[in-house]
Amino acid sequence: MSMSWKTPDIPEHEHGKPPSVWLSVVAFIVTLAAGIVFMVLTWEHGKSAISGPFFVQVLILLLAWGTACALMYVRYENWIDEVDWWNYLCKLTRAHWRYWAQAHLSMVGSVALTPEAELAERLLGLEGNAPVNPGKVLPLPAGLVATEQSRIEFVLEQLVTPFAGHLSRFAGVHAFHIVLQSGSEQDESELHAVLQKLKLRNLDLVKVLRTEPGTEQAMFEQWLSGNGMPDFCLLLGCQLHEEGQEPSWSEAAVGILFASAAMLTRYADKLKLQARLFRPISSASDSVNDSLNTLLAAVQTPKERIKHLWLSRLPRQARHATLAALKDAGLELPAHDVDRAIGKPGPVNSLLLQALAGEMVQHGQGTQLVALPDSEGVMLNLVGVQTAPVPKVEPVYFGGLSLSVSVGASCTFVALLFMLEAVGARSGWFWCVLVGFLLLIPIQFGVSILKRRLMEDDFYQRLHAQTTQTST
């Protein structure tokens, strides 16, 4: 079953009340009355009632009453089994959906270079005052300008050097990719020069490639779907001013090292998780309220752990809709507008927000909510460490044998044996009754399996119809 952000909303059934005990009392009275009438009409005149045939007829009468009581409970027991299995499918589907929604990418470390030093700490009020530079086009600090090498090479060196230890330790042993997001193809050769300068071993086994800025979301979605995620990936993003051209955004550079879940488990003593970048959800600007409620309903992380909101590159309408959706959802979060802090945003700002949010998670500031523009309108994602546990769904017992049917069939079987004995039937009739009783066991198992499959088909058809209706 394919997953989407559509919340499974198939209602569970209720068990209902069992048949009243008075029905059994009425059945006993009716059976007793019918038995008395039958015995009065058929009993031989002058024959003593204290005899074997009399007690046999009484026993047959009681067995007939047992069969009637069992038949009254067949429908109720059948409904109980169906309700239990249906509700199990509902719980199991929701648990699978939550596991799907909790998919995340593991951030091992991050570096963020911005025009304002210690940007994340200052925006959260941990250090100094929050910078205010709306609409400005700012360069990186003068300390990030080198005279002996090109500017892009120097910036890349600042991004790669903190991860030199990971490169030296894991390159060649595991699949290690370096992805550079920049606007110039020549920047890839600059990156190779930086790697050669660091003189790390097994660099020839590191896969290096360049992509256009702003393509990380497609890469993240592919990884979250379980496709193409390397053991390690160092994602670099740079937006620098081109010499001789009018700058259109403030400068920024980002480096984030991602590791697969297998690597984190294998090297639990050597790799420390910085933050988890949870699966994002996208929607149109006028549907942000719905997407935020869906995100919170998935409980990727405990709601009370969400402490801050990060914004960048959002159009005015989308920004207002996001802030309104937070209030409607009962989230009173301080909003940190990176565009207001460091000036005009560029394509790397999307990656920058993830790095800043991960840095604050590492500083113990709780889970961070990130709001960014995308092709649909607004994309929301959480960056945190703690995941909310998904309740375990215990499998339910879906009986192959019905108790009421088995009891009713047993009573009928015994009653028939006595009746056949009383009328002096041939042995063939005994064998027919016995075979019929034994065949009832596999028939019950077959009906039970068929009923369960029909219920599953009905359930998943309703789920598919619900998803299709929402998508259209």
Buried (B, 14 or more C-beta within 10 A) or exposed (E): EEBEBBBBEBEEBEEEEEEEEEBBEEBBEEBBEEBEEEBEEEEEEEEEEEEEBBEBBBEBBBBBBBBBBBBBBBEBBBBBBBBBBBBBBBBBBBBBBBEBBBBBBBBBBBBBBBBBEBBBBBBBEEEEEBBEBEEEBBBBEEEBEEEEBEBBBBBBBBBBBEBEEBBBBBBBEBBBBBBBBBBEEEBBEBBBBBBEBBEBEBBEEBEBEBBEBBBBBEBBEEBBEEEEBBBBBBBBBBBBBEEEEEBEBBBBBBBBBBBBEEBBEBBEEEBEBBBBBBBBBBBEBEBBBBBBBBBBBBBBBBBEBBBBBBBBBBEEEBBEBBBEBBEEBEBEBEBBBBBBBBBBBBBBBBBBBBBBBBBBBBEEBBBBBBBBBBEEBBBBBBBBBEBBEBEEBEEBEBBBEBEBBBBBBBBBBBBBBBBBEEEEBEEEBBEBBEEBBEEBEEEBEEBBEEBBEEBEEEBBEEBEEBBEEEEE
